[in-house]
Amino acid sequence: MKKNSIYSFFLSLIFFVSCSTTTEVYFNYREIAEQKNYSCLEAVNAFVSKSEIKKVQGTLRFPKGFKNQTGFNIQYGFESEYIGPDALELLNHYAPTSDIYPEGATAWFALAHEKKLNFIKENAKQIFPYREKGKLQLATTDTDLKAILPEALVYDGGKFEIVLSPMETMEELFAKIEVINSKIGIGSMQAMVSTPFKTGDGIIIAGEQFYRETIGYYNFMNDLDTLAKMFSGSELYELDKGVAVLKNFNHPWLGPMTRVKHEKLKKYLAKIAAGEILQDYELKEISFLVISHKFVGGLSFRPDVAYRQGRIATEVRDCHQNLKCIKDKVLREVRFLEEGRTIFAQYSTLIPFDSIDAFDERLPKNLHEFMKRIFPKYDKKMSSVELDLFRNFSYPLRDWSKHIEAFGGEELRTSVKKAKESYLVKVDAAYKALKAKTISEDEARKQVMGAVAEFSKESGLYLSMKKIFEEML
């Protein structure tokens, strides 16, 4: 199976469904797809590659319950992050303002890239207010980029961020991404899909059913996507035991959804469903708090982005430089906003990954210090348990009982039990090998990563959930 094959089943299923519901479009994707034997997504790409960005119109799509209400269509957002060495082309289109760099844009563009980076590093506080657009501003002569790029960059954690203004159609989103990637390079990409939660009369489309459907949707999709990454990682690891898989599990902001974060998700979603108003401090918590449900390597519920404009959003946070993944997951979001999420209400009771219980109570005590050694805490100065990255690697030991009931019954129960035992045997073997000094810490780390990844395939959980998902479509 190819590296990206885990996401491939989204294409023919999701995009064709979405295309088939299109009514008034600038370009008839479905007809072209049928005439040229394209997939719908290939037709979109063919259209984008031959069109000027200003001519891309596309279709307004509406979430269920808001059909054709002006201003209540689904909207889209996009940002892309570039670390210093990857920002070469980006800094050929942005220059400091004259009060920061009096020599001007022409002189700036003539500088070597390393000198630009050093200047920015030395003057970062003056150029970039914290997490705000600063004084590194668009100065390009490229007409396509001038029509797309924001006036200024965001600088956060040593990364330059392009943050586009909200877009009205999916076609516009995809077209702009193609232009940015082709002219500036592919950064670490994140996409946003937003929907209104109030009608034109100010009535909140929420309530208990909304809560159950929405929490069930995030439960299902985040577990499906995590198990998919594990499954894909297991195939890579099978081919090369020296590869490090599941790197996102060892990342403070991109790990799996945990119980602590899930409690935050439920809290804010319940308040919206009940018609309560989220306060400013709560919206800031979602944006910045370490234990925020925002910080997952999957689908993130983001009411903090446009809540005051009557919108809630989903952010796709786990595709990075994989454009196909971004497109697939945006299309998936649109599909279930248009058709509704009623089918997901049954998954509202799935038990989230309790990283504290799984590590402290289910992982044998003799393995605790070993895991802490090879996956150290992200920042020892911070007390949050969510920065105990070693806990993420106890993921196979979580409580899967509700998943087993929903997706496979007794046969799945047996395979999950055996897969847990297999995982523990592998982790114990890595521990003993490191203790005997027959492998390095790096090798032990890769072996544990591989053991976690292989759990997805051995348990049958991913394939069981994938089958259910395909049946939904």
N, C-alpha and C positions, 0 to 999 in steps of 0.2 A: 504494500500500500504506500502511496506517495506521501510525502511529509504533510501536505495540506489537505489530504483526503478526508480528514475528519469533518471539515466544513463543506465538502463538495455537495453533499446531499441537499444543502439549503438552496442551491442555485436553481435547479430544474423545478423544485417544488415551490419554493417561496416566491421567486421572482415571477414565475409564470402565472401564479395565482394573482399577484399584485398587478401584473400587466393586463391580465384578462378582465380586471375590473375597471380599467381605464376607459374613460368616455371621450372627452374632448382633449386631444393631445396635439402638440406641435408636430410630432412625428409618430407614425403608427408603428410602435415597436413590435406588436404582436404580428401584424401583417408582414413586416419585413423579416421577422424571425421565421415565419412559416415559409416565405418565398425563398429565402437563402439558407434555410435549415440551420439558422442561428439559434442559440439559446436567447431568451429575452435580454439577458445582461450583455451578451455580445452585440446585440442590436443597439443597445444604449451606448456602448463603447464606440461602435462604428459611427453613430450619430455625433457623439461628443468630439471625436477626433477630426471631424470634417466641418465643424461649426464654430463660428465665433461665439465667445462666451455671452455677449450681449444678446444673442439671438436665442439662447436657451430659455425656453418658456416652461415646458413641462405641464404637469397636472396638479391642481390643488386636490389634496386628499384629506378626508375628514374622518375623525374618530367616530365610532358608533355612537349615535345619539346627537351628533352635531352636523348632520349632512347639510351641505350647502348654506350654512350660516356664515355670512361674511365675517372674516376676521377670526374664525374659529377652526381654521384648518390646522393640520399637522405642520409643524415647523421643524427646521433642522439647524444644527450648529456643528461647527468643526474647529478643532485646534490641532496644531502639529508642533512638536517640540524638537529642538535641535541642540545638541551639546556642541561645545566649541569647535572641534575639528570638522563636524558635519555642517556647520553654519557658513561655509565658505561662500556659496552662492547667495545665501540670505543676506550677508553683510555687503554684498555687491549691489543691493537694492535699498538698504537702510543706512542712514548716516546720522551722526549726532547733530543736534541743533547748533547754531552758530555760537551760542553762549558757552557751549561745552567744547566745541571744536571749531575755532574761528577760521581755520584754513578753508573750510567749506567742503561740500560733498564731493567735488571733483578730486580734490587732494585726498580725501578719505578713501575713495574708491581705488586710488592708485597705490595705497598702502598694501604691504604684504599682509596676508590673513593673520599671521601670528602677532604682528604689531597692532592690528585692530583688536584682537582679543586681549592683549596686554593693556591697551588703553582703556578698554571697557572694564577690565578687572580693577584697574587702579582708580577708576572714576565711577564705579558701580553705584555708590550711594547717591551721587548727584544725577546720574543718568536714569536710574530706576528706583522710584519710590516702591516700597515693599508691595509686591503682588499687584502693582498698578502699571498702566501704560505710562511710559516715560519719555525720555528725550532722545531716543534712537528712532528716528522717524523716516517714513517712506520718502525716498528721493529717486525713485526709479524712472527711467525713460521708457520702459517696456509697457506698452499700452494695455496688454492683457493683464499683467500683474497690477498695474495701477488701478484697474477696474475691480480687482479682487481683494488685494491685500489690505489689512487695516492700516491706519495712519501711523501707528506706533507699535512696537513690540512689547511684550511682557517678558520680564526676566525673573525666573523663579528657580532657586536651588541650582544655579549655574547653568540653566537651560534657557534658550531663547524660545519664546512661544508666539506662534501666529494664532490669533483668535479671531475668526470671521464673525461678521454680524449675522443674525438669524436669517435663514433662507426659507422661502415659501414652498419650494418644490424639491423633490428628491433628485430630479434631473439636474437642477441648478447645483445642488450639493456635489453630485458626482462629477459634473463638468468642472467645477472649480478645483476639486481635489486633483483631477487629472492635470490641469494646467499648473498648479503649484508643484506637484510631484515631478513633472517633466522639466520645469524651468528652475526650480530651487533644489530639488532632491526630496527624497522620501524621509520625512521625520518620523517621530513616534506619534502616531495619529490617534485621536479620540473623536468620536462623533456623538452628537446629541440629537435626540428626537423628543420634541415637546408637544404637549396636548393641553387644551383648556380643561379646567375642572369646574368652571362656572359657565352657565348659559348667558346670553345677552341680557337676561333679566336678573342676573346675579344669583341664580339658583345653582347650588352646588350639586353636581352629579356625583353623588357619593353614597354614603350609607353603608350598612353592614355587608351587603352583597358586593359593593365596590371594594371594600376592604378585603374580603375573602378572595375575590378574583385577583386582585392586584398582588397581595402577599403570596398567593398561590403561584402566580406567574413568576415572580422573582425567585421564589423557592425552587421552582422547577427549572427555570432557565439557568440560574447560577450553578445548581448542582449538575445539570446536563453539560454545561460548558466546562466546568471543572473536571468532570469525569472524562470529557472529550480530550482535554489537554493531557490528562494522565494517560489515556489510551494511546494518543499519538506519541507521547513521551516513551511509553513502553515499547513501541515499535522502533523508535530511534535507538533506545537502549539495547534492544535485542540485536540490532545490527552493529552497535559500537558500545562496548561496556565502558569506554573511556569518556563518553559524552555526559555532560551535566544536564539533566532534564529537570523540568519543573522549577526553573529558576525563580518564577514568580512566587513560589512558596517561601523563598528566602528573601523576600522583598517586603519592606515595612508597609507599603501602600497598595500592593498588588496581590496580596495573598487571598486565600479563600474566604468566603463569608463565614464568620464565626458567630457563636451565640451572643457574645457581648455586642457585636455590631448589629446583629439581627434584632436585638431588643430595641436598639435605637431606630431601626427601620420600622418596626411595628409601632413604636410610640408615635412617630411623626405621621405615619400613614393613618393610624387610628384617629389622630386629631383632625386631619383633613377630612376623613370619612365622616366624622361627627360634626363637621361644620365649624370647628374651632379655628381661631385665627392663630397662625404661627407668629411668634414674636421675633423681633430682630435678632435677639441674642440666640434664639433657637436656630435661625437660618445661618448665623455665623458658626454655631456648633457643627452644623452639617458640613460646612465648607472647610473647617480647620481642625476640629477636634480629632485627636489620634484615634479614638474609639468610634468615630463616625462611620456609619454604613457606607459612606462615599468611598472609603478606602478599601476597595476590593478589586481583584483582578477579574472582573466580569461585568455584569450589568449593575449599574449604580443608580438608585432612586435619588433624583436631584430636584427636590422642590425649592432649594435655595437659589437656583439660577434665575428663575423668572416668576417666582411666587406672587410678587406684588403686581405682576401683569396678568394674574389669573391663570398661570400655567404651571404644570408640573412636567418633569422631564426624566428621561432615561439616558444615561451616559454609557457608551460602549468604551470600556477602559482596557480591554485585553487584546487588542489587535496589533498595536505597535506599528510595525512597518508592513503589515500584511493588508494590502488594499482589498484583496478579495474577501478577507474576513470582515473588514469594515462594511463593505457593500452587503454581504450576506446578512449581517446582524442588523443593519439599518432596515433592510427589506423585511426581516423577520418582525421587527418592532412595528413597522407600518402594517404588515399583514394582520397582526393581532390587535392593533388599534382600530383598523377598519372593520374587522369582523367581530371584535369583542373578545373578552378574555373569560367568558363564562365557564368554559371547560376547565380552567385552571383553579376554580374555587375548591375543587376536591383535594388540591395539593396544599391548601392553606395550613394543614396540620403536620406537614413534614417536619421532622425534628432537625434543627440546624446543627452544624458542627460545633460541639462544645469543646473547644481546644483545652480548656482547663481540666475538665473531667477526663477527656481522652488521654491527656498526657499524665496528669497526676494520679489518676485512679486505674486506668486501663493498661498503660504501658508499664511493664515490669520495672520495679524500682532500680534494679542494677543497670538499667539502660539510661537512666535520667542524666547522669553526669556526662555520659558519652554523647548524648544528643545535644546537650548544652555546649559541649566542647566543639563539635563540628558545625553547629548552627547557633552561634552566639547571639545574645540579645543585641538588637540594632543599636540602641543607645542606653548604656548602663546608667546614665544620669537621669533617665526618665523611668518612672515606676510602672507605667502602663503595661499590663499583661499582654496587650496586643502587639507589643514590640518584642515579646519573647518568641522569636521566629522559630525556635526549635519545636514549639508546640504545633505548628502547622504540619510537621512531618509525622504527627500521630493521627493524621486524617483518616486512615483506614479503620481506626479503632472507634470511630464515632458510632453513635446509636443509629443503626440503619433500619430499625424495626418498621417504621411507617413506610419507608421506601419499599421494603420487601412486601408489605401488604398491598401497596399500590401497583407495583410493577412486576411481581413474579411469583409470589406465594412461596410454597415449601421448597420448590426446586431452587429458587433464588436464595432462600434462607440457607440452604446447604452450601451453595457455592460461595456465599459471602463469608460464612463461618470458616470454610477451608482457606479462602483468600486471606482472611485475617491471620490465621495460623501461619500461612506461608510468609506473609509480611514479617511477622515476629521472628521467624526462623532466620530470615535474611538479615534483619537488623541485628540480631544476636550474633550472627556470623561475622558481620562487619565490625561489631564491637570487640569480639574476641581476636580478630585479625589485627585490629589496631593495637589492642593491648599487648599482643605478642610481637608487635612491631614488624609484621610481615606486609603491611600496607601503610600508606601515608594517610594523613588526615584528609587530604583531597580525595584520595581513592575511597576512603570510608564514606565521605560525604556523597560522592557519586553513587555508591552502592545503595545508600539509604534512599536517595532520590529515585533511583531505579526501582527499589522495592515498593515505594509509594505509588509510582506510576503503574507498575505491573498489577497492583491491586485492582485497578479499573477493569483490566482485561480478564483477570482470573476470577473476579467476583461475578462477572456478567452484568453488573449494574449499568454500565454505560450502554451496552447493546440493548438492554431491556428498556431503558429510558428513550433511546434513539428510536426504537420500534414504536413506542407509544407516540412519540412526537411525529413521526412520519404518518401515523394513522390519523392524527389530528388534521393533517393537511390534505 
